[in-house]
Amino acid sequence: MNKGQLLYEGKAKRLYATEDEQILFVEYKDSATAFNGEKKAEIDGKGNLNNKITTLIFEKLQAAGIASHFVKQLSPNEQLVRRVDIIPIEVVVRNIAAGSLSKRLGFDEGTALPRPIVEYYYKDDALGDPHITTEHIDVLGIATATEVEELYKQGLAVNDILRPLFAEVGVELIDFKLEFGRDGAGNVLLADEISPDTCRLWDATTGQKLDKDVFRRDLGNLTEVYEIILEKLGGK
Ligand code: C5P
């Protein structure tokens, strides 16, 4: 499979066409960004780490019955995925209060929620990815009620698989963000990446942050903690 025309460049990845209409080539970049692109850095090795971690997680999800766009890893920083039209909704699942939820509702970071919750954010850089409700999704016309139900169900199903998977290796899955797309037949398919860029992961014993908050909050060396996650997932 060959890398064709560049179709899209995002903050962390580039997407290329291939000779197969249905398959895209993804290249993970070494760029780290936070706060809607206000904070930026190039971090050697980050692309490889996220490519490998995403590969391991999508493989584990597929083995557990969650379909996704993931096809296979090709090289340290490249993978093949199925072509989908991304639904402009970030689906965030939370087990423990942190980040914007703590700010918004006043829960101390680290407070266990009585049950996992699912939130939606409108994927729009110019608007700063605002929190939205199902009513907003309806009037924006960005997903049908049936699709939103699917996002909700799949979000919780992914949590039910990933939370114990991380717990087994001594890591608490605090929260994470998922993206979904529509395939050619209109099916909603899990897409994008799942990595320490898109999850909050805390060492269950020490509470050490093993995710992008290390970069957002200047807490240390990002690649060191991403390597810890890769190793714990059996990837090293
Ligand atoms: O910032 P907030 O607390 O809402 O983030 C919730 C979760 O979603 C975190 O794991 C964060 O890394 C992830 N997220 C993301 N991309 C965004 C916003 C949040 O991966 N644009």
Boltz pocket constraint, residues with backbone or C-beta under 6 A from the ligand:
constraints:
  - pocket:
      binder: B
      contacts: [[A, 90], [A, 92], [A, 93], [A, 98], [A, 99], [A, 100], [A, 101], [A, 129], [A, 175], [A, 176], [A, 177], [A, 196], [A, 197], [A, 198], [A, 199], [A, 200], [A, 212]]
      max_distance: 6.0
